[in-house]
Amino acid sequence: MTKNMIFGSVAVAGLVILVSILDMTLKFPFGGYSITTDILFLVGAVIVLYMGWETYREI
């Protein structure tokens, strides 16, 4: 159960990273509305990805 939650959070963080990068470069999902929001989403997702990786290594 715990590993599934970790994998789920890492998958969602990866999806947010992908969508943020696509929005910054191609302006595809949201039309490039706010670069600041994309950067903040990217930073938050990288932090969640790192925390998931560290938690997985501890288990």
Backbone bond lengths (Angstrom), bond angles and torsions (degrees), N, CA, C in turn:
res aa  C-N    CA-C-N  psi(-1)  N-CA   C-N-CA  omega(-1)  CA-C   N-CA-C  phi
1 M - - - 1.458 - - 1.522 110.68 -
2 T 1.330 116.73 -44.14 1.466 120.08 -178.19 1.520 111.01 -66.14
3 K 1.320 116.50 -42.57 1.460 119.19 -179.95 1.519 111.35 -64.98
4 N 1.328 117.26 -36.00 1.464 120.30 177.72 1.519 111.20 -63.90
5 M 1.328 117.10 -38.09 1.470 120.26 177.82 1.525 110.73 -67.23
6 I 1.324 116.26 -38.26 1.467 119.99 178.04 1.524 109.88 -65.29
7 F 1.339 116.44 -46.86 1.462 119.59 179.65 1.520 111.41 -62.73
8 G 1.326 116.82 -37.33 1.461 120.64 177.94 1.515 112.46 -64.28
9 S 1.332 116.56 -43.68 1.468 119.26 -179.73 1.526 111.12 -69.03
10 V 1.325 117.49 -36.17 1.468 120.52 177.57 1.530 110.01 -67.83
11 A 1.325 117.37 -38.23 1.464 120.55 178.72 1.530 110.95 -65.90
12 V 1.319 117.15 -43.17 1.469 120.16 178.84 1.519 110.70 -66.30
13 A 1.329 117.34 -39.90 1.461 120.37 177.45 1.530 110.45 -63.14
14 G 1.314 117.35 -40.54 1.462 120.87 176.57 1.509 112.23 -63.05
15 L 1.332 116.35 -39.38 1.464 120.90 177.27 1.528 111.26 -64.66
16 V 1.327 116.86 -41.51 1.470 120.63 178.14 1.525 110.42 -64.89
17 I 1.318 117.35 -39.33 1.471 120.63 177.08 1.524 110.15 -62.22
18 L 1.327 116.31 -45.35 1.464 120.50 179.95 1.524 111.49 -61.38
19 V 1.328 117.17 -46.60 1.463 121.03 -178.57 1.528 110.76 -65.88
20 S 1.337 117.42 -38.35 1.467 120.36 179.28 1.522 111.32 -65.21
21 I 1.317 116.03 -43.38 1.463 119.52 179.70 1.531 110.77 -66.37
22 L 1.339 116.28 -41.25 1.467 119.10 177.45 1.525 111.60 -62.64
23 D 1.328 117.09 -39.37 1.456 120.08 -179.11 1.527 111.30 -69.61
24 M 1.332 116.81 -35.84 1.470 119.09 179.15 1.525 111.62 -71.71
25 T 1.322 117.24 -37.73 1.463 119.11 -174.26 1.531 113.01 -90.57
26 L 1.347 116.39 -49.67 1.460 119.92 -174.02 1.522 114.02 -101.72
27 K 1.334 115.84 -8.65 1.471 121.73 -177.08 1.527 110.74 54.59
28 F 1.350 115.71 38.95 1.461 119.70 -173.20 1.534 115.09 -84.86
29 P 1.335 121.11 -61.81 1.468 116.19 -170.87 1.528 113.59 -70.99
30 F 1.315 117.57 -40.05 1.461 120.05 -173.50 1.526 113.37 -119.42
31 G 1.285 117.62 8.38 1.456 121.23 177.49 1.513 114.58 74.48
32 G 1.324 118.02 18.31 1.461 121.04 179.50 1.509 112.86 63.50
33 Y 1.324 116.32 37.60 1.469 121.19 -173.37 1.518 112.12 -58.40
34 S 1.332 118.44 -48.84 1.456 121.18 -177.45 1.521 109.98 -143.19
35 I 1.307 115.89 115.43 1.461 120.96 177.94 1.525 110.16 -67.32
36 T 1.327 117.03 -34.75 1.464 121.02 179.70 1.525 110.46 -61.60
37 T 1.311 117.26 -43.87 1.455 121.06 178.53 1.521 110.90 -64.02
38 D 1.319 116.99 -40.80 1.459 120.19 177.72 1.525 111.35 -61.56
39 I 1.305 117.18 -42.64 1.468 121.13 179.73 1.525 110.71 -65.38
40 L 1.327 117.23 -41.99 1.461 119.95 179.05 1.529 111.67 -66.57
41 F 1.344 117.34 -39.99 1.462 120.21 174.26 1.525 110.70 -61.62
42 L 1.307 116.80 -40.55 1.458 121.83 -179.95 1.527 111.09 -63.74
43 V 1.311 116.79 -45.75 1.467 120.97 179.39 1.531 110.64 -63.73
44 G 1.331 116.63 -44.67 1.464 120.03 178.44 1.507 112.73 -62.22
45 A 1.311 117.12 -41.38 1.466 120.92 -179.79 1.523 111.21 -68.04
46 V 1.313 117.41 -36.87 1.468 120.25 177.42 1.526 110.10 -65.55
47 I 1.327 117.57 -38.78 1.461 120.59 177.36 1.528 110.65 -64.21
48 V 1.331 117.59 -44.46 1.470 120.75 178.19 1.515 110.49 -64.15
49 L 1.321 117.68 -40.05 1.463 121.82 178.01 1.531 110.49 -61.39
50 Y 1.312 116.95 -44.67 1.465 121.58 178.83 1.529 110.94 -63.94
51 M 1.329 117.07 -44.35 1.459 120.33 -179.94 1.532 110.90 -64.45
52 G 1.318 117.65 -38.42 1.458 120.81 176.26 1.511 112.30 -64.15
53 W 1.323 115.99 -41.68 1.461 120.22 179.50 1.531 110.63 -64.36
54 E 1.328 116.85 -44.76 1.478 120.27 179.88 1.527 111.05 -64.94
55 T 1.317 117.35 -39.64 1.465 120.58 178.95 1.523 110.40 -66.29
56 Y 1.310 117.30 -39.91 1.465 120.28 178.25 1.527 110.86 -63.81
57 R 1.310 117.34 -38.74 1.461 120.28 179.36 1.524 111.36 -66.97
58 E 1.334 118.10 -32.66 1.457 121.04 -179.89 1.524 112.90 -72.41
59 I 1.332 116.53 -28.76 1.470 119.44 -176.23 1.506 111.37 -76.09
